[in-house]
């Protein structure tokens, strides 16, 4: 790897005790000019390089100024992130959307943490994820077996692409109540979660009725199963509503449910019913290989 001038300056300003170039002030130096950061200065009485006595008041203002101007690498640099900035606000803003940050797998029965950049690959490999990214830019429509007689069920997650924003759609059932919501995925190199700034309209589409809601994407970092009953970011419907919304399947019987997802326009209002054009659907599997309803 090529060493840049900035890397060399950062190395020269590195504390010889903790081997970090810390931005917190003050920075101290010994009589011979060797630097020690504020945290380590409290722990040493002699310079770790030349063994001269450390003077409490000997601050190095030049080092403090240089360190403040150095770009700071993302905390996930070693995982592959190349983002760096000298502005603390930029670092802070990036940290919450970095593609290389670790997040909880959005599948309800999975306890693994994965890199945001690897979520899709993980869901495909471990949780039979359905991909719905070639069925129109504006609307993704899904069909699935409702398992009306079962109290709990977890379906395979769905990768949903809508007008350049990518989401993970989650569908589950617990105590005969269905829950569906979306998580936004990082979609570009600087970690910008385009979908996190969007609202999504989710609708259970029946022949005679539609249950719908406009929701904001759930955070993978903050989501907890106990939030499911109290969150306005989740569309819920009952067993009775599911039965009333059954659509005809390949056998001609009313045996499947259909859910549609689309980006909400500025004119959309929460709980407002809507019409979804088109009739192309993606099949969603239930995760029969795992115990349904065992939330973590």
C-alpha positions, -999 to +999 in steps of 0.1 A: +000+000+000+014+034-010+020+058+020+007+093+014+020+125+029-011+126+051-004+091+064+032+101+071+021+132+091-005+112+110+023+087+119+046+114+131+018+128+154+010+094+168+012+089+205+040+064+214+019+049+242-014+041+226-002+043+190-032+065+180-034+100+166-062+113+188-082+144+182-090+152+218-069+181+232-045+189+248-015+172+233+016+173+255+053+170+247+085+164+267+115+188+268+129+171+236+096+175+217+082+140+218+044+139+219+020+122+242-018+123+239-040+137+268-052+103+279-018+087+281-002+118+297-020+111+329-004+076+331+032+085+324+058+105+344+087+102+319+088+104+282+083+069+267+109+077+240+137+096+257+128+091+294+130+128+303+105+141+328+071+151+314+061+186+323+024+190+331+020+224+314+040+216+282+013+216+255+022+213+218-002+238+201+013+231+167+006+193+170-030+201+182-036+223+152-022+198+127-042+169+142-074+189+140-068+195+103-060+158+095-088+138+079-101+111+102-107+077+087-140+059+092-141+035+122-148+008+096-116+015+076-101-019+082-134-035+070-131-018+037-145+017+040-125+044+023-143+074+038-123+100+057-129+137+066-114+164+087-149+176+098-163+159+129-199+164+117-192+146+084-176+116+103-206+115+126-231+116+097-212+089+078-210+066+108-248+060+108-249+051+071-216+034+064-219+003+042-192-014+063-209-009+097-222-040+114-260-045+117-283-072+131-296-095+104-331-084+097-345-120+097-363-124+129-349-158+139-313-149+131-288-139+158-259-129+135-245-095+130-232-088+094-218-059+075-244-037+059-226-043+026-231-081+031-268-081+042-282-091+008-256-119+003-263-132+038-301-132+033-298-151+000-274-177+014-288-182+049-325-173+047-337-182+011-343-145+004-366-137-025-353-110-049-378-086-064-358-061-084-370-067-120-407-062-117-411-025-124-395+006-109-424+019-090-443-011-075-432-045-062-460-069-055-456-102-036-478-132-031-475-158-003-493-186+014-511-172+045-510-202+068-542-190+084-545-219+109-510-213+124-504-189+152-469-179+141-449-179+109-418-163+095-415-158+057-383-155+037-371-118+036-376-100+003-350-077-014-371-049-029-358-023-054-379+008-059-366+037-081-330+034-071-337+027-034-333-008-020-351-023+009-355-056+028-391-065+032-400-085+063-432-105+068-441-125+099-470-137+119-473-139+157-504-148+178-525-147+146-515-111+137-494-104+105-466-078+105-448-064+076-422-036+074-391-026+055-354-018+063-334+005+040-302-009+026-270+011+018-269+014-020-238+034-029-201+035-021-202+063+005-228+044+024-258+066+015-290+047+025-312+063-002-342+044+011-338+056+046-350+091+035-381+076+017-415+065+029-430+033+016-466+026+011-475-011+020-508-026+010-525-059+016-546-062-016-578-082-016-605-085-042-629-066-020-607-046+004-573-031+008-554-026+041-526-001+037-502+023+055-474+047+046-444+038+067-408+049+073-380+022+070-371+006+103-335+009+115-317-025+116-295-013+144-324-002+166-351-027+158-364-050+186-392-076+182-410-060+212-415-029+190-438-047+166-471-040+184-464-003+190-446+010+160-462+032+133-434+019+109-452-015+106-483-025+087-503-050+108-534-070+099-554-097+116-562-133+107-598-121+099-585-094+075-562-119+059-591-143+053-612-115+038-583-106+015-576-140+001-570-141-037-573-170-061-542-191-066-532-215-094-558-240-082-586-214-086-592-214-049-589-184-026-557-194-010-530-167-013-524-132+000-509-104-020-489-074-007-477-044-027-449-020-019-442+013-035-425+046-027-450+070-012-455+103-030-456+136-012-493+136-015-497+103+003-512+103+038-508+076+064-535+050+064-548+063+031-561+035+008-545+034-027-547+017-061-517-003-073-516-008-110-503-040-126-506-076-117-471-090-117-462-108-085-432-124-069-437-156-049-425-155-013-415-186+005-421-195+042-389-204+061-399-239+068-363-249+078-365-227+109-387-225+139-413-198+131-420-172+157-389-176+177-380-140+178-346-127+192 
